[in-house]
């Protein structure tokens, strides 16, 4: 017998009745606020082309590595989930078969944030009233497919329906930004903006680094065969991103090292990287140096700098070789911020044109390093819990560990960090519920008035992301 899909109105709110009553009122202050989505991975092409989503599987399963990694962990191969292979080899192409696999394994998602997001998407976005299972897979698929054929479910219509006021894509340094140009011509340039992601060209250890550097030279008409031309090309690309509406850069490094090199040493390592003779130690030193350089450029052009270190990318080499990056095999490692960031913050920590937002997937550093840094340097803001930590208990721990040292107003507000477009409102909804619960506890413990808590809840959901990502005036 099919089980109904019913979302409880108090889901993720505190269990204690007195605290829950306050949390309900606080959540009511934020639930209908517009969404500010400043760290996402929805492709600009999706919104520029505004084509109907092809099918439920390619909307809700294939691009969502939170979903696919759980299934892979239970022995479901990526090929069976329709994830394309780099070599063009055979993968499942029947979207019904892919959807059926998700429904047959629905129990795997119990207790996970993916379960919360998927239930919200199915119920609130598509009006599904049955829990996924082997028995209900076909009926749910038919309902989803019928919805996706309607104009109200095309990307730009959902942008309006979700009340997304601002959404940022994440774009490589070599992007031609043509999709953003089209969006700007069609009146969406202030609503859909790019983010400058230079990892592929500033880390010589990155897969295909020499090819990406050559492409950087081609798109900028700068001579990237030497270090000074490389820096010129980066400045030119940043200028193009600013003109396209960008507000931020994004840097995913393994380490937080920001030790600067002198120009001669940086040029020597760069030349060695171009000839393929660079050592791993030199490549790492150059990447750290480039974080320092990027901070200096942010002081010049006002782009907010986002840094999320401490992830060993593509942990399983065979999966990376077959399917490429971002397939669920990026695994966190211990992160260190205090010493690594010191050179950068010594130089720019008090610069009026600099803003640095720090993210982590190592929650052991919240109270030990990140909250004290954000609570001291005027340039630093503490990014929201994300990736493996954008879960109910992960977000609660973040508030408990960071707030007493950094306060609420040295944080950036919530970012959804998703490739799954339809999950965006679900992620913001969960964050707003968790913040309402945390603030409600402060009210019931007589540490905040309810008026202050309501104002703070609105700030966390809306005003702080706007402020954190505002272009800096250097």
C-alpha positions as CSV (number, residue, x, y, z in Angstrom):
1,X,0.0,0.0,0.0
2,X,1.4,3.4,-0.9
3,X,2.4,5.7,1.9
4,X,1.2,9.4,1.7
5,X,3.9,12.1,1.4
6,X,2.9,14.6,4.0
7,X,5.2,17.4,5.1
8,X,4.8,18.3,8.8
9,X,4.5,22.1,9.3
10,X,6.9,21.9,12.2
11,X,9.6,19.8,10.5
12,X,13.1,20.7,11.7
13,X,11.7,23.0,14.4
14,X,12.6,22.4,18.1
15,X,10.8,19.5,19.9
16,X,10.3,21.5,23.1
17,X,6.8,23.0,22.9
18,X,7.6,26.4,24.4
19,X,10.7,26.8,22.2
20,X,8.8,25.5,19.2
21,X,6.0,28.1,19.6
22,X,8.6,30.9,19.4
23,X,10.3,29.2,16.5
24,X,7.1,29.1,14.6
25,X,6.6,32.8,14.9
26,X,10.2,33.5,13.9
27,X,10.0,31.2,10.9
28,X,6.9,33.0,9.8
29,X,8.9,36.2,9.6
30,X,11.3,34.6,7.0
31,X,9.5,31.9,5.1
32,X,8.3,34.2,2.3
33,X,11.4,36.4,2.0
34,X,13.1,36.4,-1.5
35,X,16.0,34.1,-2.0
36,X,19.6,35.4,-2.4
37,X,21.6,32.5,-3.9
38,X,25.3,33.7,-4.0
39,X,27.2,30.4,-4.2
40,X,25.4,28.1,-6.6
41,X,26.3,25.8,-9.5
42,X,23.2,26.1,-11.7
43,X,24.6,26.6,-15.2
44,X,23.9,30.0,-16.8
45,X,23.0,28.2,-20.0
46,X,20.0,26.7,-18.3
47,X,18.5,30.1,-17.6
48,X,19.7,31.6,-20.9
49,X,18.2,28.9,-23.1
50,X,15.1,28.5,-20.9
51,X,14.4,25.2,-22.4
52,X,12.0,22.7,-20.6
53,X,13.8,20.3,-18.3
54,X,14.2,17.1,-20.2
55,X,12.8,14.6,-17.7
56,X,12.5,14.0,-13.9
57,X,15.7,12.0,-13.7
58,X,17.9,14.6,-15.4
59,X,16.4,17.3,-13.1
60,X,16.3,15.5,-9.8
61,X,18.8,12.7,-9.9
62,X,21.6,12.8,-12.5
63,X,23.1,16.3,-11.6
64,X,22.7,15.9,-7.8
65,X,25.9,14.3,-6.4
66,X,24.3,14.2,-3.0
67,X,21.8,11.8,-4.4
68,X,24.1,9.8,-6.6
69,X,26.8,9.3,-4.1
70,X,24.4,7.7,-1.6
71,X,23.2,5.3,-4.2
72,X,26.8,4.6,-5.3
73,X,27.7,3.9,-1.7
74,X,25.2,1.0,-1.8
75,X,26.5,-0.5,-4.9
76,X,24.5,1.3,-7.7
77,X,27.0,2.2,-10.5
78,X,27.1,5.7,-11.9
79,X,26.4,4.2,-15.3
80,X,23.0,3.0,-14.1
81,X,22.2,6.5,-12.9
82,X,22.7,8.1,-16.3
83,X,25.9,10.0,-15.4
84,X,27.7,10.5,-18.7
85,X,31.1,9.0,-19.2
86,X,34.0,11.0,-20.5
87,X,34.8,8.5,-23.2
88,X,31.2,8.4,-24.4
89,X,30.7,4.8,-23.2
90,X,27.3,3.3,-22.6
91,X,25.2,4.5,-19.6
92,X,21.5,4.2,-18.8
93,X,19.5,6.5,-21.0
94,X,16.0,5.5,-19.9
95,X,14.9,8.2,-17.4
96,X,12.2,6.0,-16.0
97,X,14.8,3.3,-15.1
98,X,17.0,6.0,-13.4
99,X,14.0,7.3,-11.5
100,X,12.9,3.8,-10.5
101,X,16.4,3.2,-9.0
102,X,16.0,6.3,-6.7
103,X,12.5,5.2,-5.6
104,X,13.6,1.6,-4.9
105,X,16.4,2.9,-2.7
106,X,14.4,5.6,-1.0
107,X,15.0,4.2,2.4
108,X,18.7,4.9,2.1
109,X,18.0,8.7,2.5
110,X,16.4,8.4,5.9
111,X,17.9,10.9,8.3
112,X,19.8,12.8,5.6
113,X,19.3,16.4,4.3
114,X,18.8,14.9,0.9
115,X,15.6,13.3,2.1
116,X,14.4,16.7,3.4
117,X,15.3,18.5,0.1
118,X,13.7,15.8,-2.1
119,X,10.5,15.6,-0.1
120,X,10.2,19.4,-0.3
121,X,10.8,19.4,-4.0
122,X,8.3,16.6,-4.7
123,X,5.6,18.0,-2.4
124,X,6.0,21.8,-2.6
125,X,7.2,22.2,-6.2
126,X,5.4,19.4,-7.9
127,X,2.5,18.6,-5.7
128,X,3.4,14.9,-5.3
129,X,1.3,13.2,-2.5
130,X,2.9,9.8,-2.5
131,X,6.2,8.7,-0.9
132,X,8.7,7.3,-3.4
133,X,8.9,3.5,-3.5
134,X,9.1,0.7,-6.0
135,X,5.3,0.6,-6.1
136,X,4.8,4.4,-6.6
137,X,7.8,5.1,-8.9
138,X,5.8,5.0,-12.2
139,X,2.9,7.2,-10.9
140,X,5.3,9.8,-9.5
141,X,7.3,9.8,-12.7
142,X,4.2,10.4,-14.8
143,X,3.2,13.3,-12.6
144,X,6.6,14.9,-12.7
145,X,6.9,14.5,-16.4
146,X,3.5,16.0,-17.0
147,X,4.5,19.0,-14.9
148,X,7.8,19.5,-16.7
149,X,6.0,19.8,-20.0
150,X,4.1,22.9,-18.7
151,X,5.5,26.4,-19.3
152,X,5.2,27.1,-15.5
153,X,8.0,24.6,-14.9
154,X,10.6,26.0,-17.3
155,X,13.7,27.5,-15.7
156,X,12.8,31.2,-15.8
157,X,9.3,30.5,-14.6
158,X,10.8,28.6,-11.6
159,X,13.1,31.5,-11.0
160,X,10.0,33.6,-10.5
161,X,8.1,31.0,-8.6
162,X,10.9,30.4,-6.2
163,X,11.2,34.2,-5.7
164,X,14.9,34.1,-6.5
165,X,15.9,37.7,-6.3
166,X,19.6,37.1,-7.1
167,X,21.4,33.9,-8.2
168,X,25.1,33.6,-9.0
169,X,26.6,30.9,-11.2
170,X,30.1,29.6,-10.8
171,X,32.2,30.1,-14.0
172,X,35.8,29.2,-14.9
173,X,38.2,32.0,-15.6
174,X,38.2,31.1,-19.3
175,X,34.4,31.3,-19.7
176,X,33.3,33.5,-22.6
177,X,30.2,34.6,-20.5
178,X,28.1,34.5,-23.6
179,X,25.1,33.1,-21.7
180,X,25.3,35.9,-19.2
181,X,25.5,38.4,-22.1
182,X,22.3,37.0,-23.4
183,X,20.6,37.1,-20.0
184,X,21.7,40.7,-19.7
185,X,20.3,41.6,-23.1
186,X,17.0,40.0,-22.1
187,X,16.7,42.0,-18.8
188,X,18.0,39.4,-16.3
189,X,21.6,40.7,-16.0
190,X,21.0,42.1,-12.5
191,X,19.4,38.9,-11.4
192,X,21.7,36.2,-12.8
193,X,25.3,37.0,-12.4
194,X,28.6,35.1,-12.8
195,X,31.3,34.3,-10.2
196,X,34.9,34.1,-11.1
197,X,36.4,30.7,-10.4
198,X,40.2,30.6,-11.4
199,X,41.2,27.3,-9.8
200,X,42.0,25.6,-13.1
201,X,44.6,28.3,-14.0
202,X,46.1,29.2,-10.6
203,X,46.9,25.7,-9.5
204,X,49.6,24.0,-11.6
205,X,48.7,20.7,-10.1
206,X,45.2,21.0,-11.6
207,X,44.2,18.5,-14.3
208,X,44.9,20.1,-17.7
209,X,46.5,23.2,-16.2
210,X,48.7,24.0,-19.3
211,X,45.7,23.7,-21.6
212,X,43.6,26.0,-19.4
213,X,46.5,28.6,-19.2
214,X,46.8,28.5,-23.0
215,X,43.0,29.1,-23.3
216,X,43.3,32.0,-20.8
217,X,45.8,33.6,-23.1
218,X,43.6,33.0,-26.1
219,X,40.4,34.6,-24.6
220,X,42.3,37.6,-23.3
221,X,44.9,38.1,-26.1
222,X,47.6,38.2,-23.4
223,X,50.9,36.4,-23.6
224,X,50.5,33.7,-20.9
225,X,53.8,32.1,-21.9
226,X,55.4,34.2,-19.1
227,X,54.3,35.1,-15.6
228,X,53.6,38.8,-16.1
229,X,51.4,38.1,-19.1
230,X,49.6,35.5,-17.0
231,X,48.8,38.1,-14.3
232,X,47.7,40.6,-17.0
233,X,45.3,37.9,-18.3
234,X,43.8,37.3,-14.9
235,X,43.2,41.0,-14.4
236,X,41.6,41.2,-17.8
237,X,39.3,38.3,-17.1
238,X,38.3,39.7,-13.7
239,X,37.5,43.0,-15.4
240,X,35.2,41.1,-17.9
241,X,33.5,39.4,-15.0
242,X,32.9,42.7,-13.2
243,X,31.4,44.1,-16.4
244,X,29.1,41.0,-16.6
245,X,27.8,41.8,-13.1
246,X,30.0,39.5,-10.9
247,X,30.2,40.2,-7.2
248,X,32.6,37.5,-6.1
249,X,35.4,35.1,-6.8
250,X,35.5,31.5,-5.6
251,X,38.6,29.5,-4.7
252,X,38.6,25.8,-3.8
253,X,42.2,25.0,-2.6
254,X,43.4,22.0,-0.7
255,X,45.3,24.2,1.7
256,X,44.8,27.7,3.1
257,X,48.5,28.6,2.6
258,X,48.8,32.2,1.4
259,X,52.5,32.7,1.6
260,X,53.6,35.2,-1.1
261,X,56.5,34.5,-3.3
262,X,58.8,37.2,-4.7
263,X,58.2,37.8,-8.4
264,X,61.3,36.1,-9.6
265,X,60.5,32.8,-7.7
266,X,56.9,32.9,-8.9
267,X,58.0,33.4,-12.5
268,X,60.5,30.6,-12.1
269,X,57.9,28.1,-10.9
270,X,55.4,29.3,-13.5
271,X,58.0,28.6,-16.2
272,X,58.7,25.2,-14.8
273,X,55.0,24.4,-14.7
274,X,54.7,25.3,-18.4
275,X,57.5,22.9,-19.3
276,X,56.1,20.2,-17.1
277,X,59.0,20.1,-14.7
278,X,57.4,21.6,-11.7
279,X,57.5,19.6,-8.5
280,X,54.5,19.0,-6.3
281,X,56.0,21.2,-3.6
282,X,56.5,24.1,-6.1
283,X,53.0,23.7,-7.5
284,X,51.5,23.9,-4.0
285,X,53.7,27.0,-3.1
286,X,52.5,28.7,-6.4
287,X,48.9,28.0,-5.6
288,X,49.2,29.5,-2.1
289,X,51.0,32.5,-3.6
290,X,48.2,33.0,-6.1
291,X,45.6,33.2,-3.3
292,X,47.6,36.1,-1.9
293,X,47.7,37.6,-5.4
294,X,44.0,37.1,-5.8
295,X,43.3,38.9,-2.5
296,X,45.4,41.9,-3.8
297,X,43.3,42.0,-7.0
298,X,40.1,41.9,-5.0
299,X,41.3,45.0,-3.2
300,X,41.7,46.6,-6.6
301,X,38.4,45.6,-8.2
302,X,36.1,45.0,-5.2
303,X,35.2,41.4,-5.9
304,X,34.4,39.5,-2.7
305,X,36.8,36.6,-2.2
306,X,35.3,33.2,-1.2
307,X,37.6,30.4,0.0
308,X,36.7,26.8,0.8
309,X,39.8,24.7,1.5
310,X,40.2,21.3,3.0
311,X,38.7,18.9,0.4
312,X,40.7,16.2,-1.3
313,X,39.1,16.2,-4.8
314,X,38.4,13.2,-6.8
315,X,39.4,10.7,-4.1
316,X,38.7,7.7,-6.4
317,X,40.9,8.0,-9.5
318,X,39.0,5.5,-11.6
319,X,35.7,7.4,-11.1
320,X,37.4,10.7,-12.0
321,X,39.0,9.1,-15.1
322,X,35.7,7.7,-16.2
323,X,33.2,10.4,-15.2
324,X,35.2,13.6,-14.4
325,X,35.0,15.8,-11.4
326,X,32.1,16.5,-9.0
327,X,30.8,12.9,-8.9
328,X,30.6,12.6,-5.1
329,X,34.2,11.6,-4.4
330,X,35.4,14.9,-2.9
331,X,36.3,14.0,0.7
332,X,37.1,16.5,3.5
333,X,40.4,16.6,5.2
334,X,41.5,18.5,8.4
335,X,41.7,22.2,7.7
336,X,44.0,24.8,9.2
337,X,43.2,28.5,8.8
338,X,45.0,30.6,11.5
339,X,48.6,30.2,10.2
340,X,47.8,29.6,6.6
341,X,45.8,32.9,6.2
342,X,48.1,35.0,8.3
343,X,50.2,36.4,5.4
344,X,47.0,37.4,3.5
345,X,45.3,38.9,6.5
346,X,48.5,40.7,7.6
347,X,48.5,42.5,4.2
348,X,44.7,42.9,3.6
349,X,42.8,42.1,6.7
350,X,42.0,45.7,7.4
351,X,41.8,46.9,3.8
352,X,38.5,48.7,3.2
353,X,38.2,47.2,-0.3
354,X,38.7,43.6,0.8
355,X,36.1,41.0,1.9
356,X,37.0,37.4,2.5
357,X,34.3,34.8,3.2
358,X,35.6,31.5,4.7
359,X,33.8,28.2,4.2
360,X,34.8,24.8,5.6
361,X,33.7,21.2,5.7
362,X,35.9,20.7,8.9
363,X,33.5,21.8,11.6
364,X,36.3,21.2,14.3
365,X,37.7,24.7,13.3
366,X,34.4,26.6,13.8
367,X,35.1,27.7,17.4
368,X,38.9,27.2,17.4
369,X,39.8,29.2,14.3
370,X,37.1,30.6,12.1
371,X,34.9,32.3,14.7
372,X,37.9,34.1,16.3
373,X,39.2,35.2,12.8
374,X,35.8,36.5,11.8
375,X,35.3,38.1,15.2
376,X,38.5,40.1,14.8
377,X,39.3,41.0,11.2
378,X,36.9,43.5,9.6
379,X,37.4,42.0,6.2
380,X,36.5,38.4,7.2
381,X,33.0,36.9,7.2
382,X,32.2,33.3,8.2
383,X,30.4,31.4,5.4
384,X,27.4,29.3,6.1
385,X,27.7,25.5,6.7
386,X,27.7,23.9,3.4
387,X,28.4,20.7,1.5
388,X,28.3,17.9,4.1
389,X,27.4,20.4,6.8
390,X,24.2,22.0,5.3
391,X,22.2,19.5,7.3
392,X,19.8,20.2,10.3
393,X,22.2,19.2,13.0
394,X,25.3,20.5,11.1
395,X,23.7,24.0,10.9
396,X,22.7,23.9,14.6
397,X,26.2,23.0,15.6
398,X,27.5,25.9,13.5
399,X,25.3,28.4,15.3
400,X,26.2,27.0,18.7
401,X,30.0,26.9,18.0
402,X,30.4,30.2,16.1
403,X,27.9,32.7,17.4
404,X,29.2,33.3,20.8
405,X,32.6,34.4,19.4
406,X,31.8,35.8,16.0
407,X,28.2,36.9,16.6
408,X,25.5,36.7,13.9
409,X,26.7,39.8,11.9
410,X,30.2,38.4,11.1
411,X,28.5,35.6,9.1
412,X,27.4,35.7,5.4
413,X,23.9,34.3,5.7
414,X,22.9,31.1,3.9
415,X,24.2,29.9,0.5
416,X,22.6,26.9,-1.1
417,X,25.6,25.5,-3.1
418,X,23.6,23.2,-5.4
419,X,23.6,22.0,-9.0
420,X,20.0,20.7,-8.5
421,X,17.9,23.8,-9.4
422,X,14.6,22.5,-8.0
423,X,16.3,22.0,-4.5
424,X,17.1,25.7,-4.0
425,X,14.0,26.7,-2.1
426,X,14.1,23.5,0.0
427,X,17.7,24.3,1.1
428,X,16.8,27.9,2.1
429,X,13.7,26.7,3.8
430,X,15.6,24.3,6.0
431,X,18.2,26.9,6.9
432,X,15.5,29.4,7.9
433,X,13.8,26.7,10.1
434,X,17.1,25.9,11.9
435,X,17.9,29.6,12.5
436,X,14.4,30.1,13.8
437,X,14.9,27.2,16.2
438,X,18.3,28.5,17.4
439,X,17.0,32.0,17.9
440,X,13.9,30.7,19.7
441,X,16.1,29.0,22.2
442,X,17.9,32.3,22.9
443,X,14.5,33.9,23.5
444,X,13.2,31.1,25.8
445,X,16.5,31.3,27.8
446,X,15.9,35.1,28.1
447,X,19.1,35.9,26.2
448,X,17.3,37.8,23.4
449,X,14.0,39.5,23.2
450,X,11.6,38.0,20.6
451,X,11.7,41.3,18.6
452,X,15.5,41.1,18.4
453,X,15.3,37.5,17.4
454,X,12.8,38.3,14.6
455,X,15.0,41.1,13.3
456,X,18.1,38.7,13.4
457,X,16.2,36.0,11.6
458,X,15.3,38.3,8.7
459,X,18.9,39.6,8.6
460,X,20.3,36.1,8.4
461,X,17.9,35.0,5.7
462,X,18.1,38.1,3.5
463,X,20.0,41.2,4.5
464,X,23.3,39.5,5.5
465,X,23.9,37.8,2.2
466,X,23.2,41.0,0.4
467,X,25.7,42.9,2.6
468,X,28.4,40.2,2.6
469,X,28.5,40.1,-1.2
470,X,28.2,43.7,-1.8
471,X,30.9,45.1,-4.1
472,X,33.6,46.6,-1.9
473,X,34.8,50.2,-2.4
474,X,38.6,50.1,-2.5
